[in-house]
Amino acid sequence: MNEPAAPKVLIADDEVYMVRLLEMTFKKGGFAVVACRDGHEALATAYTAQPQLIVLDVIMPGLDGLEALRQLKENPLSKHIPVVVLSAKGHALTKVEAELAGAALFMTKPFSPNQLLVEVKKILEPKSS
């Protein structure tokens, strides 16, 4: 009997240490991880890899996380994928922008990796009717 495939998480962050932290956190939580370094790469990868969840940093070179989020939510290939936005900016405006653009969760850095896993599992668990 085949085990179900691990849920796939796409991470987009330009800071290497943050990518490593997120990779370790999600792998420990039983997820498969695909990492990207910027918003453009995240969009292309999201369309092809079809992850179950996307984690975007706000401040990245090229295409920032909020604009990547908007484009993901406008595209039929990715609009159904929940997106978690991570930001070093604790501005209320950034949180509101992320929520208006369709983010499932907004977390400010630094954050608790364990809390992130708990929140992600809540987002991904099947909705009971």
Summary of the structure (lengths in Angstrom):
residues: 129
radius of gyration: 13.7
end to end distance: 29.1
largest distance: 48.9
contacts: 402
relative contact order: 0.17
helix: 43%
strand: 19%
